């Protein structure tokens, strides 16, 4: 199952933790891979420091009102926070 598919399955604390484990594995798989010309790693990570990761996640949260403008109005808080973390990976 892809990381995005894991994200789509987040509904509760258990599925959230499953997603976080998958996100962590995704990042670990990329840590030593070379970056492409745009600065992305092989798994699509654009942000390689915790500061950049959190800044991207925060920017997504502020821009979308924690996903409300992306159709996450009715989503569980677990799904919205999982999306927050996921967007830290690549949101600009």
N, C-alpha and C positions, 0 to 999 in steps of 0.2 A: 504494500500500500504506500502511495506517495505521501510526502509530508502534507501536501495540500488536501489530500483525501483524509488524512488523520485530522486535520484542522476542521474539516466539514463534519466530522463525527463527534466533535466536542459538545457535550450537553450537560455534564455534571462533573463533580470533583474527580472521579475516577478517570473519565475520558480526557479531562484536562491534563492530568498527570501523565497519561499515556502519550498525549500530544507533546508535552514538555520533554519527555524522554526521547521522542522521535526528533524533536527540534535539536536537542543536545547531540544526538547521534549524527544528525545531518551536519551540524557545525564541526564536530570532531572529524568527520570524514573529509572535510575540506581544509582543515588547518594547515597542512603542509603542501597543499596543491598550489601550482603557480596561478597567478592572476592573469586574466585576459587584458586586452588593451583598455577596457573600460574600468578595470579594477575589480572585476567580479572573479570569484573563485569558481571552481568546477561545479559547485552545488548552488551557485547563484547568489552567494552572500556578497553584498556590497559594503557592508559595515563590519570592520574587522577589530574595532576596539569597543569596549563596553560603553564608552561615551558616545561614539557614533551610533551604536546600536540603540541606545536609549533615546538619543536625539531623534532618530528616524521614527521610532515607535511613538514618541511624544508628538512629533509633527503629524503623523497619521491620526492620532487620537484627537488632536486639536482641530485638524482640518475636517475630519469626518464626524466630529462629535461622538467619538468612540464607536464609529461604524453606523451611526443612525442614518447618515446620508448615503450609505452603501447597502441599505436594506436590512441592517441588523437591529432595527427597533425592537423586534419581538424576541431576539436571540437571548439566550441565557447569559448572565454575567460571565460564566465560565467560557462560553464561546467568544464573547467580546474581548475578554482578556487574552485568550489564546490568539485571537486576531491581532491584538496589540503586540504580542511577542513576535508573531509571524511577520508583521510589517517592519519590525526592527531589523529583520534580515535584509530587506531590500527596498523599503519605501524611501523616496527621495524628497 
